[in-house]
Structures are given as C-alpha cells and as structure tokens.
Amino acid sequence: MSRPLVTAAEIQAAVPQGRLRVPSGTIITPLARDQAASLGVELLEEAPGSGTAPTPPTPAPGADDLTRHIRGIVEAMLNPAAPERRPDVRPVKLCRGADAVTEPFPYPGPRPGQQVRTGDVVTSADGSPMAAGYMTLTEGTFDWTLNYDEIQIVLEGELHIGTPQGTAVGRPGDVLYVPKGSEITFGTPQWARFVYVTFPADWESQ
C-alpha cells in the first residue's frame, strides 16, 4: 500500500487555514516543506497510532509575527485590495511662448540704450521649487552676480555669458548652465531671446 504524499500544491491550498494536518507515515516532499516554511503553513504531523496531532513546538520569539506577516502578504496577493490613493499632484502647467508677457528688467545693471525685458511664467506660487521665464536682450552687456543656479535655453539670436575664464556663446537650441555664485556679464552683439530656469524659485529671498 502506497504512503500518502503532501505536495507544494496542497501547502498552497492550506494557506488560508495556516496549518495542515499530516497523517503518520505521510511523505512530505522537500519542496512542500520549503513552501510551508515560506508561506507560514504549520505542518501538524500526527503521532503513529494516535490519530491526533502532537502539540506543536513553541515557536521562537518573533516567529508568530513573521508568520502573520508572510500570511498577510500571501492573502494580499490572492485578494488584492483597492489601490492605495496617491497624494494630490498638481496639474501640468503649459506656458506658450507666444503668450508670454515681458516687462522692463526691474534691477539695476543694463546700460543706457540697452533694452532688457523679463517675464516669469513658473514661480513658487505654482508649487514649484524652480522658477522659469523668458528674457530678451538688445545689443550690449551688463554685469550680474548670481546667488542662485540658473539654466538658459537660447531661442533666438546669440546669448553671450562672460566669465573670468572667457565668454560662452549660446545660439538657438543651446543650453547654458551658470552655477550659483558666478559673476558674469549678460550680453549679445545684436539680439537674444532665451528661457531661464532658476533654482530656488524664490532666489530673491536668499
């Protein structure tokens, strides 16, 4: 007469109960034992001739918590709950260049006759840690010291950023990065229009 056999599939089926009674003489495959250990299924092996399962050994400290944790993971996999709600996320803001409004540069620096205009389109009021806007320059240069980091993306003309190491010239499609603390000159031989991105957004309060 063949001996009964416990397989990994039977262990899987016993997960909701957390235990499986195993008659004396039953063959438990190594895979089934591993499956029981990983899923927290307790194998209650009956003593020979008793017909009842022996008292299971006292688990090591923390074993019950581990068993409950594993069982919870398995139950969640078998019965997935509703997805967790994500925190509210601000909507994407689209700023069209054609709609951007610029105003005369509100800080000292540009020399007489040079026209400098700026217009913010993204600020801290949008919940952004960065600010962004448009800037235009006519022929000339002016000095500027940055107490913030800035990236410039040239849209039209030539943007000349003068530094002690030389002048970086940006043309349409080029990106320039000016690190915080830089002492530079903004300039152009004729005309320049570019997007600036500054960090932090509230750099004036730094």
FENRA-V16323 format. One record per residue. N is the residue number from 1. RES is the residue in one small letter. OMEGA is omega in whole degrees, 0 to 359 (999 if undefined). Layout:
n,res,omega
N,RES,OMEGA
N,RES,OMEGA
//
This chain:
n,res,omega
1,m,183
2,s,178
3,r,179
4,p,185
5,l,175
6,v,182
7,t,180
8,a,180
9,a,179
10,e,176
11,i,180
12,q,181
13,a,183
14,a,183
15,v,182
16,p,181
17,q,179
18,g,179
19,r,179
20,l,177
21,r,183
22,v,179
23,p,179
24,s,178
25,g,180
26,t,176
27,i,178
28,i,183
29,t,178
30,p,179
31,l,180
32,a,179
33,r,178
34,d,179
35,q,180
36,a,181
37,a,183
38,s,182
39,l,178
40,g,178
41,v,182
42,e,178
43,l,180
44,l,183
45,e,181
46,e,178
47,a,181
48,p,175
49,g,183
50,s,182
51,g,178
52,t,182
53,a,176
54,p,178
55,t,183
56,p,179
57,p,179
58,t,182
59,p,177
60,a,179
61,p,179
62,g,182
63,a,179
64,d,180
65,d,179
66,l,179
67,t,180
68,r,180
69,h,180
70,i,180
71,r,179
72,g,178
73,i,181
74,v,180
75,e,178
76,a,178
77,m,181
78,l,181
79,n,183
80,p,178
81,a,178
82,a,182
83,p,180
84,e,180
85,r,176
86,r,177
87,p,180
88,d,179
89,v,180
90,r,180
91,p,176
92,v,178
93,k,178
94,l,179
95,c,181
96,r,182
97,g,182
98,a,182
99,d,184
100,a,179
101,v,178
102,t,180
103,e,180
104,p,180
105,f,188
106,p,184
107,y,177
108,p,179
109,g,182
110,p,181
111,r,179
112,p,179
113,g,178
114,q,180
115,q,179
116,v,181
117,r,179
118,t,176
119,g,178
120,d,175
121,v,174
122,v,181
123,t,177
124,s,177
125,a,177
126,d,183
127,g,183
128,s,175
129,p,180
130,m,173
131,a,178
132,a,179
133,g,180
134,y,179
135,m,177
136,t,179
137,l,167
138,t,186
139,e,178
140,g,178
141,t,171
142,f,183
143,d,178
144,w,175
145,t,184
146,l,170
147,n,181
148,y,173
149,d,181
150,e,172
151,i,177
152,q,178
153,i,186
154,v,179
155,l,182
156,e,175
157,g,180
158,e,175
159,l,180
160,h,177
161,i,182
162,g,179
163,t,176
164,p,180
165,q,183
166,g,183
167,t,175
168,a,183
169,v,178
170,g,178
171,r,185
172,p,181
173,g,181
174,d,178
175,v,176
176,l,176
177,y,179
178,v,183
179,p,176
180,k,180
181,g,182
182,s,172
183,e,189
184,i,166
185,t,170
186,f,179
187,g,177
188,t,179
189,p,180
190,q,187
191,w,176
192,a,174
193,r,183
194,f,173
195,v,174
196,y,175
197,v,183
198,t,175
199,f,2
200,p,181
201,a,181
202,d,184
203,w,181
204,e,181
205,s,182
206,q,999
//
